[in-house]
Amino acid sequence: MSIDIRPWTARAAAKAQETPGAVELGAAALEVLRQLGAVGLLACRCVAALPRRPFERKELVRQLESLGVQSLGLTVVTSVLIGMVMGTQFAYGLSKFGGIEYLGRLVGTGFARELAPGLMAIIVGSRIGAGITAELGAMAVTEQLDAIRALGADPVKKLVLPRVLAAMIVLPIVGTLAFALGVLGAMFAVDTQFDLPAAFFYRTALDELVVRDYLMGALKTPVFGFLIALISCHLGLETRGGTAGVGRATTRSVVASAIAILISDLFMTTLSINAMDLLS
């Protein structure tokens, strides 16, 4: 009597083919957890290094110029264009229902709460994060970080902390500028294309907007700056593999920063809405 083992063999082969995928998925999950833990440890080291002397004032000023002043052109162009596009889209949609007089309120509130802080964090933050990762990554692959440690200095104190503080200072300024320019861009677009007077748009936007709406967006920006700089510094410090490794780390920093911004934005928006419901 013979036993047909082909069904068991087929199942074993199928399971063997599935195992590598499961192993890769588990390894990827463990790598994500490792990276999150490393970023958390780097954040703790930044906090611990904050009160220690000497204070890197010159490096902080240099980073403010690099991250902030050099981002003004990108901020101006993108915020004005986004404002014009959003103003045109909202005006076109509201005009179908006879509600174009509410356009100023909608644009002002939307930009203050979400569009200005969130979009500018992703757009400007991508530039900031890529620059930080490329700079620190180049130092890592050329062994400059090892030289700093050999001289008894702390790379976190000397390199990471000034960039984190600069990003936390720059992002609120960029968000406020983007809000103002975005509203002006929307006002110009609807005035020229939909014959909605700019004075009426400006007045209705200010009538609806309150300090709470502005703070709802502005308080997010330091958190965005902290996450962008911290993730970018971590990936820059871990760079290996020469110039190709620098390129890979830069790409990863842009992607990781954008995902971190969106996830944190979701949580902070939910918390702020719940807080406003409790206060009202």
Backbone as a ProteinNet text record, in pm:
[ID]
protein_1_A
[PRIMARY]
MSIDIRPWTARAAAKAQETPGAVELGAAALEVLRQLGAVGLLACRCVAALPRRPFERKELVRQLESLGVQSLGLTVVTSVLIGMVMGTQFAYGLSKFGGIEYLGRLVGTGFARELAPGLMAIIVGSRIGAGITAELGAMAVTEQLDAIRALGADPVKKLVLPRVLAAMIVLPIVGTLAFALGVLGAMFAVDTQFDLPAAFFYRTALDELVVRDYLMGALKTPVFGFLIALISCHLGLETRGGTAGVGRATTRSVVASAIAILISDLFMTTLSINAMDLLS
[TERTIARY]
85	0	88.5	69.7	151.1	71.8	141	78.6	124.9	28.3	60.1	100.2	226.8	276.3	282.1	233.8	243.5	167.4	45.8	-21.8	58.5	119.7	200.3	326.1	383.7	502.1	468.7	353.8	312.4	289.1	224.5	200.6	331.7	424.5	554.2	630.1	622.4	689.1	626.7	492.7	425.5	462	468.5	506	650.2	736.1	875.6	887.3	799.8	801.4	745.9	650.2	592.7	686.4	769.9	854.4	949	1019.3	1108.1	1035.7	914	838.9	807.3	768.5	739.3	865.1	977	1103.2	1142.2	1128	1161.2	1069.5	939.7	847.1	883.9	918.6	959.2	1087.1	1181.8	1307.1	1282.2	1191.1	1159	1093.2	1003.9	939.2	1040.7	1132.4	1236.4	1326.8	1354.9	1438.2	1367.7	1236.3	1159.6	1163.8	1145.1	1149.9	1288.5	1391.2	1527.4	1551.7	1504.7	1521.7	1444.6	1323.1	1245	1315.1	1369.5	1443.2	1566.5	1637.7	1757.6	1722.8	1612.2	1569.1	1530.1	1461.5	1425.9	1548	1648.2	1771.6	1843.6	1841.9	1905	1832.3	1699.7	1624.1	1661.7	1676.2	1717.1	1856.3	1946.5	2082.3	2081.4	1992.5	1981.4	1932.6	1832.9	1781.6	1889.7	1965.7	2071.6	2184.8	2210	2318.9	2279.3	2150	2103.8	2163.8	2168.4	2222.9	2375.3	2443.2	2588.1	2658.2	2762.3	2845	2953.5	3006.3	2973.4	2851.9	2782.2	2669.2	2720.2	2675	2721.2	2642.1	2667.8	2590.9	2622.1	2749.6	2786.9	2727.2	2729.2	2670.7	2520.4	2456	2312.2	2276.5	2352.8	2327.2	2350.6	2452.7	2479.7	2367.2	2313.3	2202.6	2073.7	2052.5	1935.7	1942.8	2062.8	2079.1	2061.6	2117.2	2110.8	1970.4	1903.9	1771.1	1659.9	1678.8	1571.5	1584	1690.8	1705.8	1710.5	1781.9	1792.3	1666.1	1568.3	1439.9	1333.6	1365.8	1264.5	1212.6	1301.7	1257.6	1159	1190.4	1098.8	967.4	974.3	852.5	762.4	819.6	740.3	672.6	749	694.2	584.6	612.8	515.8	389.8	403.9	286	194.8	252	169.2	97.7	168.9	107.4	1.4	28.8	-71.2	-194.4	-175.2	-288.2	-371.5	-304.5	-377.6	-454.8	-391	-459	-578.2	-559	-667.4	-780.3	-744.4	-847.4	-930.2	-864	-936.1	-1026.4	-975.4	-1055.5	-1176	-1153.7	-1264.4	-1367.6	-1321	-1413.5	-1497	-1433.7	-1507.7	-1613.5	-1580	-1677	-1789.2	-1756.1	-1858.9	-1949.8	-1896.4	-1978.8	-2095.2	-2082	-2190.8	-2310.9	-2285.6	-2392.7	-2425.4	-2371.6	-2399.5	-2338.6	-2229.1	-2168.5	-2031.2	-2002.1	-1867.2	-1833.7	-1936.5	-1908.3	-1843.8	-1847.7	-1783.3	-1639.4	-1590.4	-1458.1	-1348.1	-1353.6	-1251	-1241.6	-1356.2	-1356.5	-1297.3	-1332.4	-1283.6	-1132.2	-1083.1	-939.9	-859.7	-904.7	-832.3	-821.8	-933.3	-932.6	-851.1	-867.6	-793.7	-643.9	-599.9	-457	-403	-475.5	-425.6	-413.7	-513.4	-515.2	-427.3	-426.9	-366.3	-273.2	-318.2	-241.9	-104.9	-100.3	27.8	124.8	86.3	184.4	214.9	113.4	136	210.4	160.5	225	365.5	382.2	515.6	613.3	562.9	652.1	700.5	611.9	652	743.5	706.8	783.8	917.7	912.7	1036.9	1114.2	1040.6	1107.9	1185.1	1137	1211.9	1345.7	1347.1	1473.2	1565.5	1508.7	1588.9	1644.3	1556.7	1599.7	1702.9	1684.1	1781.3	1917.9	1918.2	2045.5	2116.3	2040.5	2101.1	2159	2080.9	2128	2249.6	2247.2	2361.1	2487.5	2472.5	2589.3	2648.3	2563.5	2613.3	2656.5	2587.2	2626.5	2764.2	2792.6	2925.2	3032.2	3000.4	3095.2	3116.1	3008.9	3020.8	3107.3	3086.8	3161.8	3306.2	3335.3	3474	3542.8	3478.6	3535.4	3558.7	3489.5	3499.5	3432.4	3325.8	3261.5	3355.9	3431.8	3530.4	3638	3675.8	3774.7	3720.2	3591.2	3529.7	3529.6	3495.1	3495.7	3637.6	3735	3874.2	3925	3871.7	3910.7	3835.8	3750.6	3679.1	3549.9	3505.5	3379.9	3264.9	3145.4	3024.8	2956.6	2944.7	2877.8	2733.2	2665.5	2527.6	2522	2611.6	2615.8	2660.5	2757.8	2820	2744.2	2683	2622.8	2471.4	2420	2277.6	2194.2	2231.7	2151.5	2130.8	2233.5	2208.4	2110.9	2114.8	2023.2	1879.9	1864.3	1730	1669.6	1747	1696.6	1665.7	1753.4	1730.5	1602.9	1579.3	1457.9	1333	1340.7	1225.1	1197.1	1298.1	1279.2	1231.5	1286	1259	1116.7	1070	940.7	823.2	814.7	704.9	708.9	827.9	838.8	795.3	840.7	802.1	651.2	591.4	447.3	367.5	410.9	341.5	352.7	472	491.1	407.6	402	323.8	174.7	127.7	-13.4	-47.8	34.1	7.3	14.7	118.4	134.5	30.7	-8.6	-111.3	-245	-283.1	-408.5	-401.5	-287.5	-272.4	-279.5	-218.1	-225.9	-367.5	-443.5	-583.2	-665.6	-639	-712.1	-687.7	-563.5	-531.6	-598.4	-598.1	-655.1	-804.6	-878	-1023.9	-1064.1	-980.5	-1011.3	-999.7	-900.1	-877.8	-963.5	-1000.9	-1072.2	-1221.5	-1262.6	-1402.9	-1468	-1397.2	-1451.9	-1501.1	-1436.1	-1466.3	-1372.2	-1422.6	-1333.9	-1234.3	-1110.7	-1006.7	-1036.8	-1095.9	-1128.6	-1232.3	-1332.6	-1435.4	-1374.4	-1287.5	-1220.5	-1138.7	-1061.7	-976.3	-1059.8	-1168	-1251.4	-1320	-1374.7	-1442.8	-1344.1	-1224	-1123.7	-1087.1	-1072.1	-1037.6	-1155.1	-1277.7	-1394.2	-1408.4	-1379.4	-1395.3	-1275.9	-1158.4	-1036.3	-1020.4	-988.6	-963.7	-825.4	-778.1	-644.7	-634.5	-742.6	-741.8	-713.2	-766.7	-739.6	-592.4	-534	-392.6	-305.3	-335.6	-255.9	-268.9	-384.5	-406	-305.3	-266.5	-165.6	-24.8	-9.1	126	192.8	115.3	175.2	224.9	181.9	230.7	371.9	405.9	528.6	656.9	668.5	790.8	805.8	693.7	699.3	746	694.2	739	889.1	935.9	1077.9	1163	1117.4	1189.8	1200.1	1089.7	1090.4	1177.8	1166.5	1244.5	1394	1436.1	1579	1629.2	1551.8	1596.6	1611.3	1511.1	1517.4	1631.6	1646.1	1751.2	1889.9	1907.8	2036.8	2066.9	1967.9	1989.7	2033.7	1963.3	1999.2	2133.2	2166.6	2297.1	2409.6	2391.7	2495.6	2515.8	2411	2420.3	2463.6	2494.4	2527.3	2655	2648.3	2763.9	2762.7	2878.2	2881.3	2918	2992	3040.8	2932.2	2956.1	2861.8	2728.5	2728.5	2601.4	2519.6	2586.6	2516.6	2458.7	2529.4	2476.3	2348.4	2346.9	2226.7	2109.2	2135.1	2027.4	1975.1	2065.5	2022.7	1942	1979.8	1905.5	1764.4	1750.3	1616.6	1532.6	1591.6	1518.5	1476.2	1559.9	1524.7	1404.7	1396.8	1282	1153.1	1157.8	1039.3	999	1095.5	1065.1	1013.1	1069.2	1023.1	880.2	847.1	710.9	611	644.6	554.1	537.8	649	640.9	555.9	566.5	486.3	337.9	302.1	160.8	103	178.6	127.5	112.2	214	204.7	96.1	78	-26.8	-164.4	-184.2	-312.4	-339.7	-240.9	-260.7	-281.4	-201.2	-214.6	-344.6	-391.1	-520	-633.2	-629	-732.6	-731.7	-613	-603.7	-652.8	-617	-657.7	-809.2	-869	-1015.6	-1085.9	-1038.3	-1097.5	-1079.4	-962.3	-939	-1032.3	-1053.9	-1145.2	-1288	-1328	-1462.3	-1479	-1373.4	-1381.7	-1387.5	-1313.3	-1310.3	-1434.3	-1502.8	-1619	-1745.8
-119.2	0	124.1	206.9	328.2	449.5	545	668.8	783.8	858.3	973.4	1091.1	1127.9	1236.3	1369.9	1375	1499	1616.2	1592.7	1707.5	1766.5	1676.4	1726.8	1798.9	1746.1	1810	1946.9	1958.3	2088.1	2189.3	2144.4	2236.7	2279.7	2185.5	2220.1	2318.3	2298.2	2391	2530.2	2532.1	2662	2732.8	2656.2	2717.8	2767.6	2694	2737	2865.5	2877.5	3000.7	3118.6	3092.2	3200.6	3245	3157.3	3188.5	3306	3314.4	3429.5	3563.6	3570	3694.4	3730.5	3629.1	3655.9	3699	3634.3	3670.7	3814	3849.9	3986.2	4087.8	4053.7	4145.2	4163.8	4054	4065.6	4144.7	4122	4198.8	4347.1	4378.5	4519.3	4583.1	4508.1	4560.8	4585.1	4490.4	4508.2	4627.3	4648	4762.2	4894.4	4898.1	5019.6	5048.1	4942.9	4961.2	5005.9	4950.3	4991.5	5138.1	5179.8	5319.6	5412.6	5374	5457	5467.5	5355.8	5359.9	5447.3	5440.3	5522.5	5670.6	5704	5844.7	5891.8	5805.5	5842.5	5863.9	5777.9	5796.2	5925	5956.1	6080.7	6201.8	6193.6	6303	6320.3	6209.3	6217.4	6276.9	6240.8	6296.1	6446.2	6489.3	6633.8	6709.7	6653.8	6718.9	6723	6613.3	6609.7	6706.3	6729.7	6819.1	6966	6994.7	7134.4	7223.4	7182.4	7274.2	7274.5	7184.3	7174.5	7284.3	7337.9	7436.1	7363.6	7427.3	7561.2	7557.6	7670.5	7682.9	7716.5	7640.7	7657.1	7769.4	7894.3	8007	8032.4	8026.6	8051.5	7947.1	7823.1	7717.4	7732.5	7776.5	7799	7910.1	8019.9	8130.1	8084.1	8005	7954.9	7865	7784.2	7697.6	7776.8	7881.7	7967.3	8030.7	8071.1	8128.1	8021.8	7903.7	7797.1	7740.7	7717	7655.7	7757.4	7879.7	7977.9	8074.7	8152.6	8256.3	8195.8	8086.4	8024.2	7950.9	7939.3	7878.2	7981.1	8109.5	8212.3	8210.4	8194.1	8191.5	8079.2	7959.5	7846.1	7871.6	7930.6	7958.3	8056.6	8164.5	8267.1	8210	8142	8091.6	7988.3	7889.7	7782.6	7831	7917	7961.9	8047.8	8136.9	8219.8	8133	8040.9	7955.7	7863.8	7807.1	7722.3	7804.9	7927.8	8014	8045	8071	8100.4	7978	7861.9	7739.9	7707.4	7712.6	7679.7	7782.3	7911.5	8013.3	7991.7	7957.3	7932.7	7810.2	7702.5	7580.7	7602.5	7666.6	7691.7	7785.1	7888	7982.7	7914.5	7829.4	7757.7	7666.9	7596.6	7508.5	7583.3	7691.8	7766.3	7845.4	7888.6	7967.9	7886.7	7755.2	7671.6	7672.1	7696.4	7693.9	7832.6	7935.1	8071.2	8105.9	8040.1	8066.1	8126.2	8197.9	8251.5	8358.5	8416.2	8517	8455.6	8323.2	8256.4	8216	8254	8209.4	8259.8	8386.7	8442.3	8369.2	8337.6	8265.5	8126.1	8058.4	7922.9	7921.3	8011.3	8014	8055.9	8159	8206.3	8100.8	8035.2	7933	7810.8	7770.3	7653.3	7674.1	7792.8	7820.2	7831.5	7895.4	7914.1	7781.5	7695.8	7572	7462.1	7448	7328.3	7353.9	7430.4	7438.7	7501.8	7614.4	7682.3	7599.2	7552.7	7475.2	7338.9	7267.1	7131.3	7124.7	7198.7	7193.2	7253.2	7362.8	7422.6	7332.6	7260.1	7167.1	7057.4	7008.5	6903.4	6959	7073.4	7127.3	7183.1	7277.1	7336	7234.6	7151.3	7050.1	6949.6	6921.2	6831	6891.2	7019.8	7086.1	7088.2	7123	7128.8	6991.7	6890.4	6757.1	6699.2	6720.1	6669	6734.4	6865.3	6933.6	6885.9	6866.8	6819.6	6679.5	6590.5	6453	6446.2	6522.9	6521.1	6574.2	6680.7	6738.8	6645	6591.9	6500.5	6367.2	6323	6199.1	6209.2	6322.8	6343.5	6345.5	6404.3	6403	6262.6	6181.7	6045	5958.3	5965.3	5877.5	5922.9	6048.4	6096.5	6095.6	6032.6	6011.4	6141.3	6246.4	6370	6355.4	6275.5	6252.1	6179.1	6083.7	6014.5	6110.8	6206.1	6305.3	6393.9	6429.6	6511	6434.1	6305.6	6223.7	6207.7	6194.1	6178.2	6302.5	6418.3	6542.4	6565	6471.4	6480.9	6558.7	6596.3	6671.1	6573.9	6620.6	6540.4	6582.7	6493.1	6531.9	6575	6517.4	6557.3	6702.4	6739.1	6875.9	6973.7	6934.9	7026.2	7035.2	6924.8	6920.7	6905.4	6816	6784.1	6891.1	6928.8	7022.4	7156.7	7221	7347.3	7333.1	7221.9	7201.5	7178.9	7107.8	7085.9	7217.6	7295.5	7423.9	7519	7521.8	7610.2	7571.9	7443	7399.5	7434	7421.8	7456.2	7606.2	7688	7832.8	7872.9	7807.7	7847.9	7811.1	7691.5	7644.7	7733.5	7783.2	7876.3	8004	8057.8	8177.8	8148.9	8035.3	7996.2	7974.6	7912	7889.3	8018.5	8115.1	8243.6	8318.1	8318.3	8382.8	8315	8183.3	8110.5	8139.8	8155.9	8189.5	8324.7	8424.2	8557.7	8559.9	8499.5	8500.9	8413.2	8303.8	8219.3	8288.9	8360.8	8435.8	8547.2	8614.8	8718.8	8659.5	8543.3	8479.4	8441.1	8385.6	8351.7	8476.9	8583	8709.4	8765.2	8760.2	8809	8723.4	8591.9	8502.1	8521.8	8529.8	8543	8683.9	8782.7	8919	8932	8865.3	8876.3	8779.8	8666.2	8565.1	8557.6	8591.3	8575.1	8707	8816.5	8950.4	8963.6	8892.4	8909.3	9015.9	9128.4	9237.3	9191.6	9235.5	9196.4	9247.1	9367.6	9422.2	9335.7	9287.5	9201.5	9068.2	9009.4	8883.4	8901	9008	9033.2	9052.4	9127.2	9155.9	9030.2	8948.9	8827.1	8725.8	8721.6	8629.5	8667.4	8797.7	8841.8	8831.1	8847.8	8837.2	8696.7	8595.3	8457.2	8407.8	8458.5	8408.6	8463.3	8375.3	8414.5	8363.8	8410.4	8372.8	8221.9	8160.8	8016.5	7939	7987.4	7920.4	7931.6	8048.3	8065.9	7979.5	7977.7	7898.1	7749.1	7707.5	7566.8	7517	7604	7566.6	7602	7717	7763.6	7674.6	7619.7	7535.6	7401	7365.7	7241.1	7256.3	7375.8	7392.9	7363.6	7399.9	7358.8	7206.8	7137.1	6990.9	6937.4	6994.4	6953.4	6977.4	7094.6	7124.2	7028.8	6995.9	6901.2	6765.4	6714.8	6583.4	6581.5	6685.4	6691.4	6688.9	6776.8	6785.8	6659.8	6604.8	6487.2	6366.4	6341	6227.2	6245.5	6365.7	6391.9	6377	6427.1	6411.3	6264.6	6191.5	6048.8	5973.8	5994.9	5924.8	5972.9	6099.4	6147.8	6086.2	6075.5	6017.1	5868.6	5800.7	5656.7	5624.2	5724.1	5700.8	5618.7	5519.6	5436.8	5412.6	5376.9	5336.7	5444.5	5545.3	5646	5736.6	5791.5	5887.6	5823.7	5696	5627.9	5617.4	5592.6	5588.1	5721.9	5830.1	5964.2	5987.8	5946.6	5962.2	5882.8	5758.8	5676.9	5736.3	5783.2	5842.3	5969.3	6049.6	6172.2	6140.6	6042	6002.4	5951	5868.5	5815.1	5925.4	6026.4	6134.1	6212.5	6238.4	6311.7	6232.2	6101.9	6017.7	6004.4	5974.4	5955.1	6083.6	6197.3	6324.8	6354	6330.2	6355.6	6266.3	6137.5	6046.9	6089.4	6127.9	6172.5	6297.9	6390.3	6512.5	6479.3	6393	6359.7	6286.7	6192.9	6119.9	6213	6294.6	6386.9	6491.4	6533.6	6631	6573.6	6447	6383.1	6381.9	6342	6335	6474.2	6572.9	6706.9	6773.2	6747.7	6802.9	6744.6	6613.4	6549.2	6603.3	6618.3	6670.1	6814.4	6896.9	7036.9	7050.8	6970.3	6975.4	6933.8	6825.2	6781.7	6886.1	6952.6	7057.4	7175.8	7211.9	7323.6	7288.3	7162.6	7120.1	7127.8	7092.7	7098.2	7241.6	7332.2	7471.6	7548.4	7505.1	7580.1	7538.8
0	0	0	-98.7	-109.2	-64.1	-8.2	41.1	-45.3	-91.6	-176.5	-86.2	-92.8	-6.3	-79.1	-200.2	-275.9	-211.8	-154.7	-89.1	25.8	109.5	221.2	170.3	64.1	6.3	-49.3	-113.8	-169.1	-57.6	53.3	164.5	229.6	242.5	301.5	213.4	81.7	-8.6	-2.1	6.4	16.2	145.1	255.4	382.8	379.7	311.5	300.6	220.5	118	40.6	118.6	209.1	289.1	400.6	450.2	565.4	540.9	425.5	406	414.3	361.1	371	514.4	593.7	734.5	809.4	774.4	838.7	803.6	677.5	635.9	703	713.9	780.9	927.1	993.7	1133	1149.4	1058.6	1065.6	1042.7	949.6	924.9	1046.6	1112.3	1232.7	1343.6	1360.6	1462.5	1429.4	1301.1	1261.7	1289.7	1265	1295.7	1444.9	1526.6	1671.9	1717.4	1654.2	1689.5	1655.8	1539.3	1499.7	1592.8	1630.2	1722.9	1857.9	1904.5	2030.7	2022.8	1908.9	1892.8	1887.3	1819.8	1816.2	1955.7	2031.5	2168	2256.4	2242.5	2319.4	2278.9	2148.9	2104.5	2161.6	2170.6	2232.1	2378.9	2450.6	2591.7	2605.3	2515.8	2520.8	2490.6	2401.8	2374.1	2497.1	2564.8	2685.7	2792.7	2807.6	2907.8	2874.9	2745.4	2705	2709.6	2721.1	2714.4	2822.8	2950.5	3051.9	3061.2	2990.3	3003.5	2924.7	2982.1	2913	2833.3	2729.4	2679.7	2588	2579.6	2489.1	2348.8	2253.5	2115.1	2047.9	2089.9	2036.2	1889.3	1852.9	1713.5	1620.6	1663.9	1581.1	1571.6	1680.9	1678	1579.4	1583.4	1489.8	1346	1325.1	1189.5	1140	1228.8	1189.3	1166.5	1244.2	1220.2	1081.6	1043.3	909.2	802	825.3	726.3	711.3	823	818.6	795.7	844.6	836.7	722.1	720.2	619.1	478.8	463.7	333	289.9	379.9	344.8	311	321.3	298.6	155.2	58	-80.8	-107.4	-61.3	-76.9	-4.9	114.3	190.9	117.7	66.6	-0.8	-125.2	-208.5	-335.1	-310.1	-225.8	-205.3	-133.5	-34	40.4	-46	-127	-215.2	-318.4	-379.7	-481.5	-421.6	-304.8	-239.6	-204.4	-156.3	-126.8	-250.3	-361.3	-485.4	-534.3	-526.5	-571	-481.3	-349.7	-258.5	-267.7	-280.6	-296.4	-421.3	-532.4	-657.2	-645.6	-585.5	-571.4	-480.6	-366	-274.3	-336.6	-406.3	-468.5	-575.8	-654.8	-759.5	-698.9	-591.7	-529.1	-459.4	-388	-315.4	-408.2	-523.1	-615.4	-671.4	-676.5	-727.1	-633.6	-505.8	-405.9	-351.9	-414.5	-370.2	-236.2	-199.6	-69	-77.1	-184.8	-202.2	-98.2	-36.1	66.8	191.1	203.4	316.6	285.1	168.9	126.4	218.8	257.8	344.8	477.3	534.4	661.3	645.6	537.4	515.8	493.8	409.3	379.6	502.7	572	689.5	798	827.9	931.6	889.4	763.5	715.3	715.8	671.3	670.6	811.9	900.4	1036.4	1110.4	1093.7	1171	1112.4	979.9	923.2	805.9	705.7	581.5	602.6	672.1	691.2	775.9	894	973.3	913.9	866.4	818.6	686.3	586.5	455.7	458.5	531.1	536.7	611.9	711.4	781.8	688.8	601.7	508.5	400	341.4	229.2	276.2	369.4	419.5	503.6	578.3	658.6	575.6	454.4	366.6	329.3	300.9	269.3	390.8	508	629.7	665.4	663.7	701.6	607.2	477.8	381.7	402.1	427.4	450	575.6	683.2	808.3	791.1	731	713.9	622.7	513.4	421.2	489.2	568.1	633.9	737.7	826.3	929	869.3	764.6	699.4	635.8	572.8	515.4	624.5	738.1	848.9	903	900.9	953.1	862.7	732.4	642.2	624.6	653.1	646.5	782.2	881.9	1015.3	1092.3	1055.4	1132.6	1269	1275.4	1404.7	1500.1	1448.2	1532.1	1581.8	1497.1	1539.1	1650.6	1642	1747.8	1879.6	1873.8	1996.1	2049.7	1959.4	2002.9	2075.2	2039.1	2105.4	2236.2	2273.5	2399.9	2394.5	2274.7	2260.2	2236.1	2265.8	2248.1	2118.2	2018.9	1893.9	1913	2012.3	2037.1	2083.7	2175.1	2225.5	2117.3	2038.3	1943.3	1811.1	1768.2	1635.7	1637.7	1720.5	1717	1785.3	1907.6	1985.1	1915.2	1857	1786.5	1670.1	1599.3	1487.5	1534.5	1645.3	1699.8	1748.2	1822.1	1870.8	1755.5	1654.7	1540.5	1466.1	1446.3	1377.2	1457.7	1589.7	1673.4	1672.8	1648.6	1639.2	1500.8	1397.9	1259.8	1217	1251	1200	1241.5	1366.7	1397.8	1314.7	1289	1206.5	1063.6	1011.1	875.2	866.1	966.3	964.9	967.8	1049.6	1055	923	864.5	734.8	626.3	628.7	529.6	543.6	666.3	687.9	625.6	653.9	600.6	447.8	391.5	246.2	177.8	239.4	179.8	171	275.5	272.5	168	158.4	55.9	-85.1	-105	-235.4	-272.2	-177.1	-202.9	-230.4	-155.8	-175.8	-315.7	-361	-495.5	-601.7	-583.2	-684.1	-699.7	-588.9	-599.6	-642.7	-612.4	-656.7	-807.7	-866.1	-1009.9	-1091.4	-1034.5	-1112.7	-1083	-961.7	-923	-881.5	-901.1	-871	-727.7	-636.2	-494.5	-440	-391.9	-348.6	-242.7	-258.1	-164	-23.7	-13.8	117.8	188.6	113.1	172.7	216.9	132.2	167	294.5	302.2	417.7	543.5	531.5	648.6	699.5	610.6	654.9	712.4	656.3	711.1	853.8	880.6	1015.1	1110.9	1060.9	1148.1	1205	1124.9	1169.2	1248.6	1216.2	1277.4	1419.5	1512.5	1651.3	1689.9	1803.4	1849.3	1869.5	1911.6	1935.1	1807.2	1693.6	1566	1528.6	1549.8	1518.5	1608.7	1738.1	1831.5	1803.7	1753	1720.7	1618.3	1525.2	1427.7	1471	1534.3	1569	1672.9	1765.7	1869.2	1815.8	1695.1	1635.7	1580	1535.3	1457.6	1536.9	1665.2	1737	1746.9	1759.3	1763.1	1628.2	1520	1387.1	1370.4	1411.9	1401.4	1483.4	1602.9	1687.4	1620.8	1565.4	1502	1377.2	1294.8	1171.6	1202.4	1291.5	1322.7	1391.4	1482.9	1557	1465	1381.2	1289	1189.8	1137.5	1038.4	1100.3	1221.7	1289	1317	1361.5	1389.6	1264.2	1153.2	1030.5	976.9	997.5	955.1	1036.2	1166.2	1251.4	1223.7	1177.4	1151.6	1008.9	928.9	788.8	775.6	688.1	654.9	504.5	450	310.9	212.3	253.7	160.8	107.2	-11.7	-69.1	-101.7	-141.4	-166.9	-38.3	72.8	200.9	239.8	207.1	235	155.9	29.9	-51.2	3.6	44.3	101.5	231.4	316.2	443.5	421.5	323.2	294	248.5	160.6	115.1	231.2	316.1	431.2	526.7	543.1	636.2	586.9	455.2	401	421.1	389.8	403.9	551	636.4	778.8	842.8	805.9	862.2	820.2	693.3	645.9	718.8	735.7	806.9	952.4	1016.5	1156.6	1169.8	1074.4	1078.4	1067.4	972.9	952.8	1073.3	1131.2	1247.3	1367.5	1393.8	1507	1484.4	1359.8	1328.9	1359.5	1326.8	1356.8	1506.4	1585.7	1730.2	1790	1746.5	1803.9	1762.9	1640.2	1597.8	1680.1	1702	1783.5	1926.3	1983.8	2120.5	2128.9	2030.4	2033.6	2017	1931.4	1913.7	2042.6	2103.8	2229.8	2338.7	2341.4	2441.1	2420	2292.8	2266.1	2304.3	2283.6	2324.2	2475	2548.2	2693.6	2745	2677.4	2721.8	2682.2	2577	2528.4	2603.2
[MASK]
++++++++++++++++++++++++++++++++++++++++++++++++++++++++++++++++++++++++++++++++++++++++++++++++++++++++++++++++++++++++++++++++++++++++++++++++++++++++++++++++++++++++++++++++++++++++++++++++++++++++++++++++++++++++++++++++++++++++++++++++++++++++++++++++++++++++++++++++++++++++

